[in-house]
Amino acid sequence: MSSELSPTNGFEQLRRIETSKVFQGAVIAIIILSALTIGAKTYDMPPLVEQVLSVLDSAITLFFLIEILFRFSVCADKKRFLLDGWNLFDTLVVIGSLIPLDNSEAVLLGRLLRVFRVLRLVSVVPELRFLINSLLKAIPRMGYIALLMFIIFYIYAAMGSMFFANVDENLWGDVAIAMLTLFRVATFEDWTDVMYATMEQYPLSWIYYLTFIFLTAFVFLNMMIGAILEVMSEEQNAKQAQQAHDERDEITRQLRAVQQQLQELTREVAENSRGR
């Protein structure tokens, strides 16, 4: 009986290793080391240091390859491993890192994918993965806010082009240029210089700028933040509900196991009593 359970016990032990903090910490440390290696290659280094960095890059690539194969081997449902977006991203980055950098045709792609290895830190740390998932799910709601913001930008740009084109053609010459100017105003990049220039001919033009800033910098920005926080709250509630459901399933499974053991024990006691 022990021989039948040994493969399962070994698989569970590998699963515990894969989810352990030590293993996750080692992966995070290697990702940080990979980021430092990529940054170091942007500087002029002595030939010996460049060789060391090249060897270190190969070792990091080999580590990531072994790590992704290990994660695939301990995955309970291997058919769904690549259906997970983060697993697919990690696999593509690791496979892309295998491109040799001495290949002149693929050197740019190889370097680019090596830079993307830093993003694997997001897939490894659950908190960062939660933030990215929430941000992605908030994009549809943010899209409507961005559309409304574009409409406001366009209306104000058209008004600015009509009224202020004679003040500065380079800033208000047409709608497209005016929208770029308004983006500068919305980001508070020397926007007072733009306002004071128009106020010389239109003293009440400050109303135009203050209303625009109020709408874009306060109203729409807070709407964006609110949409993201709402999605994060929904995701957190769903996560807690899933954890509670999993805990109930685990407790139910344990109770059924105990009940089955009690039934077997009762059956054995009944058989022993009849044998006597």
CORGI-V284672 format. One line per field, one symbol per residue. ss: DSSP state (h for helix, s for strand, l for the rest). psi: psi as a letter, one per 30 degrees, with the letter a starting at -180 (. if undefined). burial: b if it has 9 or more other C-alpha atoms within 8 Angstrom, else e. Layout:
BEGIN
ss: ???
psi: ???
burial: ???
END
This chain:
BEGIN
ss: lhhhhhhhhhhhhhhhhhhlhhhhhhhhhhhhhhhhhhhhllllllhhhhhhhhhhhhhhhhhhhhhhhhhhhhlllhhhllllhhhhhhhhhhhhhlllllllllhhhhhhhhhhhhhhhhhhlhhhhhhhhhhhhhhhhhhhhhhhhhhhhhhhhhhhhhhhllllhhhhllhhhhhhhhhhhhllllhhhhhhhhhlllhhhhhhhhhhhhhhhhhhhhhhhhhhhhhhhhhhhhhhhhhhhhhhhhhhhhhhhhhhhhhhhhhhhhhhhhhl
psi: eeeffeeeeeeeeeeeeeglfeeeeeeeeeeeeeeeeeeeffljlleeeeeeeeeeeeeeeeeeeeeeeeeeefkeiffgeffkeeeeeeeeeeeeffkkffjeegeeeeeefeeffeffeefejeeeeeeeeeeeffeeefeeeeeeeeeeeeeeeeeeeeegefejeffgeaeeeeeeeeeeefghjhfeeeeeeffeeifgffeeeeeeeeeefeeeeeeeeeeeeeeeeeeeeeeeeeeeeeeeeeeeeeeeeeeeeeeeeeeeeeeeeee.
burial: eeeeeeeeeebeebbeebeeeebbeebbebbbebbebbeebeeeeeeeebeebeebbeebbeebbeebeebbebbeebeebbeeeebbebbebbbbbebbbeeeebbeebbebbbbbbebbbbbeeebbebbebbeebeeebeebeeebeeebbebbbebbeebbebbeebbbbbebbbebbebbbeeeebeebbebbbeeeeebbeebeebbbbbbbbbbebbeebbeebbeebeeeeeeeeeeeeeeeeeeeeeeeeeeeeeeeeeeeeeeeee
END
